[in-house]
Amino acid sequence: MAAASLLKAAPILDKTDLWAMRVQPARQGPASVIGIRRGSRSSLVVRASTSYADELVKTAKTVASPGRGILAMDESNATCGKRLASIGLENTEANRQAYRTLLVTVPDLGKYVSGAILFEETLYQSTTDGRKIVDVLVEQNIVPGIKVDKGLVPLPGSNNESWCQGLDGLASRTAAYYQQGARFAKWRTVVSIPNGPSELAVNEAAWGLARYAAVSQDNGLVPIVEPEILLDGEHGIERTFEVAQKVWAKVFYYLAENNVLFEGILLKPSMVTPGAESKVRASPEEVADYTLKLLYRRIPPSVPGIMFLSGGQSEVEATQNLNAINQKSHPWHVSFSYARALQNTCLKTWGGRQENVEAAQEALLIRAKANSLAQLGKYSGEGESEESKKGMFVKGYVY
């Protein structure tokens, strides 16, 4: 079983707190002077106030609460359109609204889900019956989050690798998202093993994540730090482990350089698995061993939550691997931040038909409960459907 966090117990937010934060104005505290080392010479820089520090820690601890994880429903409108097309629906705002309404109104979802990552449209959207989606989440004791990056673009000078854009205007956008009710943010960048990864791509990914994290914290949002190691490739688990160590070393170096409060962040890493096209597969126990070895070598225990992404694993595979990790002793809250691994069966069950909404919501609740048990190391795998065992890896997947 997972051990308790090494942090001192911090209060978490309940529904009353979330409602109070929902309506309070953004804070602008006095600036503070912080000494940093630049090269071999020490200099002083002015950084924004840390007046959000206590709130950031509370928010992070709330999202990382026992038996709960994150529902990632922040697909861009284009990606959401691909999901809708898979069940024969057009990519219209009305259809996106109907699907998102289905997700956030699942009865008792807050028992197993502590946070929901939203796309910008969704943050400002209402349900089909006119309630603000943010308010529906808060009523379920689910913390609203927001995707803030602007997507991946080709990285010049690299080996056909990508970098994540979105730093321009980020401060004003995160301030506006806080006012709208968001309390955490997500920025996804990727590292490709078949394409290197090059030193340039790793540095760019780590630096971008660190700048985003600092800006988000200055505006009251807990940053989810997500350098996804893509599943693409034929490499074995040892190669994934080698690359992940390199990436996370750079990420935490730059987080520290940017004075990011570790107690006020959440991580969304890939589990350490073989490439999706590898002929040698790994058992859940092997995935757990390699993943925990990575965490012990690279992740400070002050980080309150590690919310793994599924990255194309089947629904069951993602749950089994999470459970195996949490059956071993470690100092972190290790949980889930799944999109397809929570929604796949739900979406197919719905099929765009109103008469299937209740069954689709039950399918989502089954997956949320299974992953809740996995967060506690108590998942048995009994009664899983054949659909939930199907892999969802897409080569060259664009989010």
FENPE-V197552 format. One record per residue. RES is the residue in one small letter. D_CENTER is the distance of its C-alpha to the mean C-alpha in Angstrom with 2 decimals. Layout:
# FENPE-V197552
res=RES d_center=D_CENTER
res=RES d_center=D_CENTER
This chain:
# FENPE-V197552
res=m d_center=22.57
res=a d_center=19.94
res=a d_center=21.69
res=a d_center=21.05
res=s d_center=19.30
res=l d_center=21.82
res=l d_center=21.09
res=k d_center=23.72
res=a d_center=22.91
res=a d_center=21.39
res=p d_center=21.78
res=i d_center=18.94
res=l d_center=18.98
res=d d_center=20.67
res=k d_center=21.36
res=t d_center=24.28
res=d d_center=22.34
res=l d_center=19.73
res=w d_center=22.71
res=a d_center=24.43
res=m d_center=21.57
res=r d_center=21.29
res=v d_center=24.81
res=q d_center=25.35
res=p d_center=25.99
res=a d_center=23.96
res=r d_center=25.49
res=q d_center=27.20
res=g d_center=28.45
res=p d_center=30.77
res=a d_center=29.69
res=s d_center=29.84
res=v d_center=31.31
res=i d_center=29.46
res=g d_center=31.14
res=i d_center=29.47
res=r d_center=30.96
res=r d_center=31.34
res=g d_center=33.06
res=s d_center=35.87
res=r d_center=36.59
res=s d_center=35.10
res=s d_center=34.42
res=l d_center=33.25
res=v d_center=30.57
res=v d_center=29.76
res=r d_center=26.22
res=a d_center=25.23
res=s d_center=25.70
res=t d_center=23.51
res=s d_center=24.47
res=y d_center=20.89
res=a d_center=20.44
res=d d_center=21.25
res=e d_center=19.09
res=l d_center=16.02
res=v d_center=16.73
res=k d_center=17.35
res=t d_center=14.20
res=a d_center=12.08
res=k d_center=14.49
res=t d_center=14.33
res=v d_center=10.68
res=a d_center=11.52
res=s d_center=14.67
res=p d_center=16.53
res=g d_center=16.09
res=r d_center=13.06
res=g d_center=9.36
res=i d_center=6.91
res=l d_center=8.36
res=a d_center=6.64
res=m d_center=10.00
res=d d_center=9.68
res=e d_center=11.97
res=s d_center=14.65
res=n d_center=18.07
res=a d_center=19.26
res=t d_center=16.65
res=c d_center=17.12
res=g d_center=20.77
res=k d_center=20.52
res=r d_center=19.11
res=l d_center=21.93
res=a d_center=24.44
res=s d_center=23.79
res=i d_center=25.35
res=g d_center=27.99
res=l d_center=26.78
res=e d_center=27.15
res=n d_center=24.33
res=t d_center=25.61
res=e d_center=24.12
res=a d_center=25.86
res=n d_center=24.29
res=r d_center=20.74
res=q d_center=21.61
res=a d_center=23.08
res=y d_center=20.10
res=r d_center=17.65
res=t d_center=20.38
res=l d_center=20.53
res=l d_center=16.89
res=v d_center=16.96
res=t d_center=20.50
res=v d_center=20.16
res=p d_center=22.45
res=d d_center=21.13
res=l d_center=17.46
res=g d_center=16.82
res=k d_center=18.35
res=y d_center=15.43
res=v d_center=12.45
res=s d_center=11.83
res=g d_center=9.38
res=a d_center=9.03
res=i d_center=7.40
res=l d_center=10.71
res=f d_center=12.59
res=e d_center=15.43
res=e d_center=18.02
res=t d_center=16.42
res=l d_center=16.16
res=y d_center=19.92
res=q d_center=20.76
res=s d_center=22.75
res=t d_center=23.03
res=t d_center=26.06
res=d d_center=28.09
res=g d_center=27.49
res=r d_center=25.08
res=k d_center=22.33
res=i d_center=18.93
res=v d_center=17.67
res=d d_center=20.68
res=v d_center=20.18
res=l d_center=16.75
res=v d_center=18.36
res=e d_center=21.28
res=q d_center=19.15
res=n d_center=17.84
res=i d_center=14.26
res=v d_center=12.74
res=p d_center=12.12
res=g d_center=9.44
res=i d_center=10.03
res=k d_center=9.25
res=v d_center=11.88
res=d d_center=12.53
res=k d_center=15.56
res=g d_center=14.95
res=l d_center=16.47
res=v d_center=20.21
res=p d_center=22.74
res=l d_center=23.23
res=p d_center=26.99
res=g d_center=28.70
res=s d_center=26.21
res=n d_center=26.60
res=n d_center=25.16
res=e d_center=21.71
res=s d_center=19.27
res=w d_center=17.98
res=c d_center=15.55
res=q d_center=17.46
res=g d_center=16.99
res=l d_center=18.34
res=d d_center=21.55
res=g d_center=21.66
res=l d_center=18.25
res=a d_center=20.04
res=s d_center=21.76
res=r d_center=18.86
res=t d_center=16.65
res=a d_center=19.84
res=a d_center=20.39
res=y d_center=16.95
res=y d_center=17.63
res=q d_center=21.00
res=q d_center=19.66
res=g d_center=17.72
res=a d_center=14.13
res=r d_center=13.25
res=f d_center=9.87
res=a d_center=8.60
res=k d_center=6.27
res=w d_center=8.35
res=r d_center=8.29
res=t d_center=11.48
res=v d_center=13.10
res=v d_center=15.92
res=s d_center=18.56
res=i d_center=20.79
res=p d_center=23.64
res=n d_center=23.95
res=g d_center=24.30
res=p d_center=22.08
res=s d_center=24.32
res=e d_center=24.44
res=l d_center=24.08
res=a d_center=20.78
res=v d_center=19.28
res=n d_center=20.68
res=e d_center=19.53
res=a d_center=15.87
res=a d_center=16.04
res=w d_center=18.14
res=g d_center=16.14
res=l d_center=12.96
res=a d_center=15.42
res=r d_center=17.21
res=y d_center=14.26
res=a d_center=13.23
res=a d_center=16.91
res=v d_center=17.43
res=s d_center=14.59
res=q d_center=15.98
res=d d_center=19.44
res=n d_center=18.69
res=g d_center=17.21
res=l d_center=13.46
res=v d_center=11.19
res=p d_center=9.27
res=i d_center=5.81
res=v d_center=7.56
res=e d_center=6.71
res=p d_center=10.15
res=e d_center=10.12
res=i d_center=13.51
res=l d_center=14.70
res=l d_center=16.56
res=d d_center=19.52
res=g d_center=22.71
res=e d_center=25.38
res=h d_center=24.66
res=g d_center=24.68
res=i d_center=22.33
res=e d_center=24.22
res=r d_center=23.44
res=t d_center=19.68
res=f d_center=20.09
res=e d_center=22.28
res=v d_center=19.99
res=a d_center=16.90
res=q d_center=19.23
res=k d_center=20.35
res=v d_center=17.03
res=w d_center=15.71
res=a d_center=19.21
res=k d_center=19.10
res=v d_center=15.72
res=f d_center=16.97
res=y d_center=20.39
res=y d_center=19.36
res=l d_center=17.15
res=a d_center=20.39
res=e d_center=22.54
res=n d_center=20.76
res=n d_center=21.26
res=v d_center=17.65
res=l d_center=17.68
res=f d_center=15.87
res=e d_center=16.17
res=g d_center=14.23
res=i d_center=10.96
res=l d_center=7.89
res=l d_center=7.01
res=k d_center=4.69
res=p d_center=8.08
res=s d_center=10.20
res=m d_center=12.77
res=v d_center=16.22
res=t d_center=18.04
res=p d_center=20.95
res=g d_center=20.75
res=a d_center=20.72
res=e d_center=24.36
res=s d_center=25.55
res=k d_center=28.58
res=v d_center=27.69
res=r d_center=25.01
res=a d_center=23.52
res=s d_center=23.76
res=p d_center=21.00
res=e d_center=23.00
res=e d_center=23.08
res=v d_center=19.34
res=a d_center=18.98
res=d d_center=21.71
res=y d_center=20.42
res=t d_center=16.82
res=l d_center=18.28
res=k d_center=20.81
res=l d_center=18.21
res=l d_center=16.51
res=y d_center=20.04
res=r d_center=21.09
res=r d_center=18.35
res=i d_center=16.15
res=p d_center=18.09
res=p d_center=18.32
res=s d_center=17.97
res=v d_center=14.16
res=p d_center=13.49
res=g d_center=10.33
res=i d_center=8.84
res=m d_center=6.08
res=f d_center=7.07
res=l d_center=6.48
res=s d_center=9.86
res=g d_center=11.09
res=g d_center=14.23
res=q d_center=15.33
res=s d_center=17.29
res=e d_center=16.18
res=v d_center=18.57
res=e d_center=17.87
res=a d_center=14.17
res=t d_center=15.52
res=q d_center=18.47
res=n d_center=16.73
res=l d_center=14.48
res=n d_center=17.78
res=a d_center=19.69
res=i d_center=17.55
res=n d_center=18.04
res=q d_center=21.71
res=k d_center=22.24
res=s d_center=22.65
res=h d_center=20.17
res=p d_center=19.45
res=w d_center=15.69
res=h d_center=13.73
res=v d_center=12.05
res=s d_center=10.10
res=f d_center=7.84
res=s d_center=4.78
res=y d_center=7.40
res=a d_center=9.07
res=r d_center=12.44
res=a d_center=12.67
res=l d_center=12.90
res=q d_center=14.69
res=n d_center=17.11
res=t d_center=20.00
res=c d_center=19.53
res=l d_center=19.95
res=k d_center=22.93
res=t d_center=24.49
res=w d_center=24.44
res=g d_center=25.99
res=g d_center=26.35
res=r d_center=29.04
res=q d_center=29.39
res=e d_center=31.19
res=n d_center=28.18
res=v d_center=25.71
res=e d_center=26.44
res=a d_center=26.13
res=a d_center=22.83
res=q d_center=21.43
res=e d_center=22.86
res=a d_center=21.15
res=l d_center=17.68
res=l d_center=18.83
res=i d_center=20.09
res=r d_center=16.81
res=a d_center=15.01
res=k d_center=18.00
res=a d_center=18.05
res=n d_center=14.57
res=s d_center=15.63
res=l d_center=18.68
res=a d_center=16.86
res=q d_center=15.00
res=l d_center=18.61
res=g d_center=20.04
res=k d_center=22.23
res=y d_center=21.29
res=s d_center=24.50
res=g d_center=23.70
res=e d_center=26.76
res=g d_center=27.26
res=e d_center=24.45
res=s d_center=25.41
res=e d_center=26.22
res=e d_center=23.77
res=s d_center=20.83
res=k d_center=22.10
res=k d_center=22.11
res=g d_center=20.03
res=m d_center=17.84
res=f d_center=17.89
res=v d_center=19.05
res=k d_center=20.68
res=g d_center=19.75
res=y d_center=16.95
res=v d_center=16.31
res=y d_center=13.24
